[in-house]
Amino acid sequence: MAIFAFHPWTKNSRTSSLRKMSTKIERESLPCGSGENFLKILVDPPDANIDIIAVHGLNPFNKQSHAEATWTSEGKLWLSDFLPSRVPQARIGLFGYNSNVAFESSTAGVREQGENILNHLEQIRVNDPRRPLIFICHSLGGLVVKRALVHAKADATYKRIWESTFGLVFFATPQQGGNCAGFGDIVAGIARCVSRNPGNTFMAALKSNSPVLSTITDDFRQMLEDFQIISFYETRPLGSFGIIVDHKSALLGLAGTRERQIPVDADHRDICKFASNEDPRYRLVEDNIAQMIINATSPTLHRQTSGEVCLEGNIIYINGRSNTITQAGGTNQSIINGNRNRTGQFGNKNRCEVDGMSNTTTQVSMDATSVLLMGLRLVLDRWISGDKGNT
């Protein structure tokens, strides 16, 4: 992108570059026409069992096909050219939106584009709204997705999207703000003044300690334990700008069981571009995404939306959040994947397998008579209370 040709070594050189930039914008005609919202399906297998949606980052100079170019190197779009051979049952799509801060800018910021992606997803998932969902995001795209999920949890219209979202893959997303957002905001401001286009919240969201970023971070903090997360971060400088989103900013700081933190030998622009499926960096990315997909579609866990339980004899399979499970009898078994679930087992030969955070399990060995009395008590309590929750 042309913005990276500037040389902000000193205050004077930065000012000089900005003046040249302003003159150049006035002299040249402005690009036009790609500021549209869309969700494009790249791969659509008939037996799809998971949806993967890729969301791009900033597009400061309104480059055509930026949604595709973000993930493309030497004509290879790895989302459609490489990944399907590893995960043939994945439906893969691209979300495109107006993320340019200089040209063809709209007033729609992070919140509005988050709602846009929810609307598009609702339309394409109408035939299978419970299908597991994984988002793959570059830079600003991660903030848009985080804001979308906060909205989805609060809005009944989109709640199934939140419930179905299993994992988030972040490529250099500035969870704590980016190092070059301040300078980029100045450049974008000059371009908007010259082109007389309105501003939006995109650059504010990228600034460290900005109110917009703080709001997104605070709202999303309550949901951190709801998803599996992979955070890829850059380790190479982007020319004279250095590291754009450093290690500290790119990570959420969760436990290893919840967030995989993986360095990539690339700069901010190329961290999610791969020209060959033999590239070691791509192998690293593919292996981790493939494992997340395996976890999301595991048949032994009977993945369902939050709060649903599958009973098979005296075995309970549950995938969800904040469920309460009670088993009484002999040879009880529970297989649980999720957060904040409570399990109580009363009887003999109890077994409970748990994967998640903040789960609790209580196991009590009891003889047959005690188990029968416990079961009758549970039935009576439910009948009296009229509880229709999950058991």
C-alpha positions as CSV (number, residue, x, y, z in Angstrom):
1,M,0.0,0.0,0.0
2,A,1.3,3.5,-0.8
3,I,1.1,4.6,2.8
4,F,4.1,2.4,3.6
5,A,6.3,4.4,1.2
6,F,6.5,7.3,3.7
7,H,9.5,7.7,5.9
8,P,8.4,8.9,9.4
9,W,11.9,9.1,10.9
10,T,11.5,12.5,12.4
11,K,8.8,15.1,12.9
12,N,10.1,17.2,10.0
13,S,10.3,14.2,7.5
14,R,6.8,13.1,8.6
15,T,5.4,16.6,8.0
16,S,7.1,16.7,4.6
17,S,5.7,13.3,3.6
18,L,2.2,14.4,4.7
19,R,2.4,17.6,2.5
20,K,3.5,15.5,-0.5
21,M,0.7,13.1,0.2
22,S,-1.8,16.0,0.3
23,T,-0.5,17.4,-3.0
24,K,-0.5,14.0,-4.7
25,I,-4.2,13.4,-3.7
26,E,-5.2,16.8,-5.0
27,R,-3.4,16.1,-8.3
28,E,-4.6,12.6,-9.0
29,S,-8.1,11.3,-9.4
30,L,-9.5,9.3,-6.6
31,P,-10.3,5.6,-6.9
32,C,-13.8,4.5,-6.7
33,G,-16.4,1.8,-6.5
34,S,-15.3,-1.0,-4.1
35,G,-16.9,0.2,-0.9
36,E,-19.6,-2.5,-0.8
37,N,-20.7,-5.1,1.7
38,F,-20.9,-8.7,0.6
39,L,-20.4,-12.3,1.7
40,K,-18.9,-14.4,-1.1
41,I,-18.9,-18.1,-0.8
42,L,-15.6,-19.5,-2.2
43,V,-16.1,-23.2,-1.4
44,D,-19.5,-24.8,-0.9
45,P,-19.3,-28.7,-0.6
46,P,-22.7,-30.5,-0.6
47,D,-21.9,-32.2,2.7
48,A,-20.6,-29.1,4.6
49,N,-20.5,-29.5,8.3
50,I,-18.8,-26.2,9.3
51,D,-18.8,-22.6,8.1
52,I,-15.5,-20.6,7.9
53,I,-15.7,-16.9,7.3
54,A,-12.7,-14.8,6.5
55,V,-12.8,-11.0,7.4
56,H,-10.2,-8.6,6.0
57,G,-8.6,-5.6,7.7
58,L,-8.1,-2.0,6.6
59,N,-8.2,-0.9,3.0
60,P,-6.8,2.6,3.2
61,F,-6.5,3.2,-0.5
62,N,-9.7,1.4,-1.6
63,K,-7.9,-1.3,-3.5
64,Q,-10.2,-3.4,-5.7
65,S,-10.8,-7.0,-4.5
66,H,-9.2,-6.2,-1.1
67,A,-11.2,-9.0,0.5
68,E,-9.5,-11.5,-1.8
69,A,-6.1,-9.8,-1.9
70,T,-5.7,-9.9,1.9
71,W,-5.4,-13.7,1.7
72,T,-3.7,-14.0,-1.7
73,S,0.0,-14.3,-2.8
74,E,1.2,-14.8,-6.3
75,G,-2.3,-15.5,-7.5
76,K,-3.0,-18.2,-4.8
77,L,-5.9,-17.6,-2.4
78,W,-5.1,-20.2,0.2
79,L,-8.6,-20.2,1.6
80,S,-9.9,-21.8,-1.6
81,D,-6.7,-23.1,-3.3
82,F,-5.1,-25.0,-0.3
83,L,-7.4,-25.3,2.7
84,P,-10.2,-27.4,1.1
85,S,-8.0,-30.4,0.5
86,R,-7.3,-30.5,4.3
87,V,-10.9,-29.8,5.4
88,P,-13.1,-30.9,2.5
89,Q,-16.4,-30.5,4.4
90,A,-15.9,-26.8,5.2
91,R,-17.9,-24.1,3.5
92,I,-15.6,-21.2,3.2
93,G,-16.6,-17.6,2.6
94,L,-15.2,-14.0,2.4
95,F,-16.9,-11.0,4.1
96,G,-16.1,-7.8,2.3
97,Y,-17.0,-4.4,3.7
98,N,-16.0,-0.7,3.4
99,S,-12.9,-0.5,5.6
100,N,-11.0,2.2,3.8
101,V,-10.3,5.2,6.0
102,A,-9.4,7.6,3.2
103,F,-11.3,7.1,0.0
104,E,-15.0,6.2,-0.7
105,S,-15.4,6.2,3.1
106,S,-18.8,5.8,4.7
107,T,-20.0,6.7,8.2
108,A,-20.4,3.0,8.9
109,G,-17.8,2.0,11.5
110,V,-16.9,-1.1,13.5
111,R,-20.3,-1.4,15.1
112,E,-22.3,-1.1,11.9
113,Q,-20.1,-3.5,9.9
114,G,-20.4,-6.0,12.8
115,E,-24.1,-5.8,12.3
116,N,-23.7,-6.2,8.5
117,I,-21.8,-9.4,8.9
118,L,-24.5,-10.8,11.2
119,N,-27.2,-10.0,8.7
120,H,-25.3,-11.7,5.8
121,L,-24.6,-14.8,8.0
122,E,-28.2,-15.1,9.0
123,Q,-29.2,-15.2,5.3
124,I,-26.7,-17.9,4.2
125,R,-27.2,-20.1,7.2
126,V,-31.0,-20.2,7.1
127,N,-31.0,-23.9,6.1
128,D,-28.6,-24.9,8.9
129,P,-28.4,-22.2,11.6
130,R,-26.8,-24.6,14.1
131,R,-23.8,-25.4,11.9
132,P,-20.5,-24.7,13.8
133,L,-18.9,-21.5,12.8
134,I,-15.2,-20.3,12.7
135,F,-14.1,-16.7,11.9
136,I,-10.6,-16.0,10.4
137,C,-9.7,-12.4,10.8
138,H,-6.8,-10.1,9.8
139,S,-6.1,-6.9,11.8
140,L,-9.2,-4.7,12.0
141,G,-11.4,-7.7,10.9
142,G,-10.9,-9.2,14.3
143,L,-12.4,-6.1,16.0
144,V,-15.4,-6.2,13.6
145,V,-16.0,-9.9,14.4
146,K,-15.6,-9.3,18.2
147,R,-18.2,-6.4,18.0
148,A,-20.5,-8.6,15.9
149,L,-20.4,-11.4,18.5
150,V,-21.2,-9.0,21.4
151,H,-24.2,-7.8,19.4
152,A,-25.2,-11.4,18.5
153,K,-25.3,-12.5,22.1
154,A,-27.5,-9.6,23.1
155,D,-29.9,-9.7,20.1
156,A,-32.2,-12.7,19.9
157,T,-32.3,-12.3,16.1
158,Y,-28.7,-13.3,15.9
159,K,-28.2,-15.4,19.0
160,R,-27.8,-18.7,17.1
161,I,-24.7,-17.2,15.4
162,W,-23.2,-16.5,18.8
163,E,-24.2,-20.0,20.0
164,S,-22.7,-21.7,16.9
165,T,-19.4,-19.8,16.9
166,F,-16.8,-22.3,18.0
167,G,-13.5,-20.6,17.3
168,L,-11.8,-17.3,16.3
169,V,-8.5,-17.1,14.4
170,F,-6.8,-13.8,14.6
171,F,-3.9,-12.6,12.4
172,A,-2.2,-9.6,13.9
173,T,-5.4,-8.2,15.3
174,P,-4.7,-5.2,17.6
175,Q,-6.4,-6.4,20.7
176,Q,-4.7,-3.6,22.6
177,G,-4.2,-1.1,19.7
178,G,-1.7,-0.9,16.9
179,N,1.7,1.0,17.0
180,C,1.1,3.0,13.7
181,A,-2.6,3.9,14.1
182,G,-1.8,7.5,15.1
183,F,0.2,8.2,11.9
184,G,-2.3,6.4,9.7
185,D,-5.1,8.5,11.2
186,I,-3.3,11.7,10.2
187,V,-2.9,10.4,6.6
188,A,-6.5,9.3,6.5
189,G,-7.6,12.7,7.8
190,I,-5.8,14.5,5.0
191,A,-7.3,12.2,2.4
192,R,-10.8,12.7,3.9
193,C,-10.4,16.5,3.9
194,V,-9.3,16.6,0.3
195,S,-12.0,14.1,-0.9
196,R,-14.7,15.6,1.5
197,N,-15.7,12.1,2.7
198,P,-17.1,11.5,6.2
199,G,-15.1,9.8,8.9
200,N,-15.8,6.5,10.7
201,T,-14.6,4.6,13.8
202,F,-12.1,2.3,12.1
203,M,-8.9,4.2,12.8
204,A,-10.1,5.0,16.3
205,A,-10.6,1.3,16.9
206,L,-7.0,0.7,16.1
207,K,-5.5,3.3,18.4
208,S,-4.0,2.2,21.6
209,N,-6.2,3.2,24.6
210,S,-8.9,4.6,22.3
211,P,-12.5,4.7,23.7
212,V,-13.7,2.6,20.8
213,L,-11.1,-0.1,21.3
214,S,-11.8,0.0,25.1
215,T,-15.5,-0.5,24.6
216,I,-15.0,-3.4,22.2
217,T,-12.4,-5.0,24.6
218,D,-14.6,-4.5,27.7
219,D,-17.8,-5.9,26.0
220,F,-15.9,-8.9,24.6
221,R,-14.1,-9.7,27.9
222,Q,-17.3,-11.4,29.2
223,M,-17.2,-13.8,26.3
224,L,-13.5,-14.8,26.3
225,E,-14.2,-18.2,27.7
226,D,-16.9,-19.0,25.2
227,F,-14.6,-19.7,22.2
228,Q,-11.4,-21.5,21.2
229,I,-8.9,-18.9,20.0
230,I,-5.8,-18.9,17.8
231,S,-3.7,-15.7,17.8
232,F,-1.1,-15.4,15.1
233,Y,1.3,-12.5,15.6
234,E,3.9,-10.8,13.3
235,T,7.6,-11.0,14.0
236,R,9.0,-9.0,11.1
237,P,9.0,-5.2,10.7
238,L,7.0,-3.7,7.9
239,G,9.7,-1.6,6.3
240,S,10.5,1.5,8.3
241,F,7.3,1.3,10.3
242,G,8.6,-1.6,12.3
243,I,6.3,-4.1,14.0
244,I,2.7,-2.8,13.4
245,V,0.9,-4.9,16.0
246,D,3.4,-6.2,18.5
247,H,3.3,-9.4,20.5
248,K,1.7,-7.8,23.5
249,S,-1.0,-6.1,21.5
250,A,-1.9,-9.1,19.4
251,L,-2.6,-11.5,22.3
252,L,-5.6,-11.8,24.6
253,G,-3.5,-13.2,27.4
254,L,-5.7,-16.3,28.0
255,A,-4.5,-19.7,29.2
256,G,-3.0,-22.1,26.7
257,T,-6.1,-24.3,26.8
258,R,-8.2,-21.4,25.5
259,E,-5.8,-19.3,23.3
260,R,-3.0,-20.7,21.2
261,Q,-0.4,-17.9,20.8
262,I,1.7,-18.5,17.6
263,P,4.4,-16.3,16.1
264,V,4.6,-16.1,12.3
265,D,7.8,-15.2,10.4
266,A,6.1,-12.4,8.4
267,D,5.2,-8.7,8.6
268,H,1.8,-7.3,9.2
269,R,0.8,-7.2,5.6
270,D,2.0,-10.7,4.6
271,I,1.1,-12.6,7.8
272,C,-1.9,-14.2,6.1
273,K,-0.6,-14.5,2.6
274,F,0.9,-17.8,1.3
275,A,2.0,-18.6,-2.3
276,S,2.5,-22.3,-1.7
277,N,0.9,-25.0,0.5
278,E,4.5,-26.2,1.1
279,D,5.4,-22.9,2.8
280,P,6.3,-23.8,6.4
281,R,4.4,-20.8,7.6
282,Y,1.3,-22.0,5.8
283,R,1.7,-25.5,7.2
284,L,1.7,-24.0,10.7
285,V,-1.4,-22.1,10.0
286,E,-3.3,-24.9,8.3
287,D,-2.4,-27.5,11.0
288,N,-3.8,-25.2,13.8
289,I,-7.0,-24.3,11.9
290,A,-7.6,-28.0,10.9
291,Q,-7.3,-29.0,14.6
292,M,-9.8,-26.3,15.6
293,I,-12.2,-27.6,12.9
294,I,-11.8,-31.2,14.2
295,N,-12.7,-30.0,17.7
296,A,-15.7,-28.0,16.4
297,T,-17.1,-31.0,14.4
298,S,-16.2,-33.8,16.7
299,P,-19.0,-36.4,16.4
300,T,-18.4,-37.8,19.9
301,L,-19.3,-34.5,21.4
302,H,-22.5,-34.2,19.4
303,R,-21.9,-30.5,18.9
304,Q,-25.2,-28.6,19.5
305,T,-26.2,-25.1,20.6
306,S,-25.8,-23.9,24.1
307,G,-28.1,-25.6,26.5
308,E,-28.9,-28.8,24.5
309,V,-28.1,-32.2,25.8
310,C,-28.0,-35.6,24.0
311,L,-28.9,-38.6,26.2
312,E,-27.8,-42.1,25.1
313,G,-28.7,-44.7,27.8
314,N,-26.7,-43.7,30.9
315,I,-24.2,-41.6,28.9
316,I,-24.6,-37.8,28.5
317,Y,-22.9,-35.9,25.7
318,I,-23.1,-32.1,26.1
319,N,-21.6,-29.2,24.2
320,G,-22.6,-25.8,25.5
321,R,-22.5,-23.3,28.3
322,S,-24.0,-23.0,31.8
323,N,-25.7,-26.4,31.8
324,T,-26.6,-28.4,34.9
325,I,-26.4,-32.2,34.5
326,T,-27.5,-34.7,37.1
327,Q,-27.1,-38.5,36.8
328,A,-28.3,-41.2,39.2
329,G,-27.6,-44.9,38.7
330,G,-24.8,-47.3,37.9
331,T,-22.0,-46.7,35.5
332,N,-22.7,-43.0,34.8
333,Q,-20.7,-41.3,32.1
334,S,-20.6,-37.6,31.1
335,I,-18.6,-36.2,28.1
336,I,-18.7,-32.4,28.3
337,N,-17.3,-29.6,26.2
338,G,-18.0,-26.1,27.2
339,N,-17.7,-23.6,30.0
340,R,-19.4,-23.1,33.3
341,N,-21.2,-26.5,33.3
342,R,-22.1,-28.3,36.5
343,T,-22.2,-32.1,36.7
344,G,-23.5,-34.2,39.6
345,Q,-23.2,-38.0,39.5
346,F,-24.7,-40.3,42.1
347,G,-24.0,-44.0,42.0
348,N,-21.1,-46.3,41.2
349,K,-18.5,-46.5,38.4
350,N,-18.9,-42.8,37.6
351,R,-16.9,-41.2,34.9
352,C,-16.8,-37.6,33.7
353,E,-14.6,-36.2,30.8
354,V,-14.5,-32.4,30.8
355,D,-13.0,-29.9,28.3
356,G,-13.5,-26.2,29.0
357,M,-13.2,-23.6,31.7
358,S,-14.9,-23.1,35.1
359,N,-16.7,-26.5,35.0
360,T,-17.5,-28.3,38.3
361,T,-18.1,-32.0,38.8
362,T,-19.4,-33.7,41.9
363,Q,-19.3,-37.5,42.2
364,V,-20.9,-39.5,45.1
365,S,-20.7,-43.3,45.4
366,M,-24.0,-44.7,46.6
367,D,-25.6,-48.1,46.9
368,A,-28.6,-49.1,44.8
369,T,-31.2,-48.2,47.4
370,S,-29.7,-44.7,48.0
371,V,-29.5,-44.1,44.3
372,L,-33.2,-45.0,43.8
373,L,-34.2,-42.7,46.6
374,M,-32.0,-39.9,45.1
375,G,-33.6,-40.4,41.7
376,L,-37.1,-40.2,43.2
377,R,-36.2,-37.1,45.0
378,L,-34.8,-35.5,41.9
379,V,-38.0,-36.3,40.0
380,L,-40.2,-35.0,42.8
381,D,-38.2,-31.8,43.0
382,R,-38.5,-31.2,39.3
383,W,-42.2,-31.9,39.3
384,I,-42.7,-29.4,42.2
385,S,-40.6,-26.6,40.7
386,G,-41.8,-27.1,37.1
387,D,-38.1,-26.8,36.0
388,K,-37.8,-27.5,32.3
389,G,-34.1,-26.9,32.1
390,N,-31.4,-29.3,30.9
391,T,-30.9,-32.5,32.8
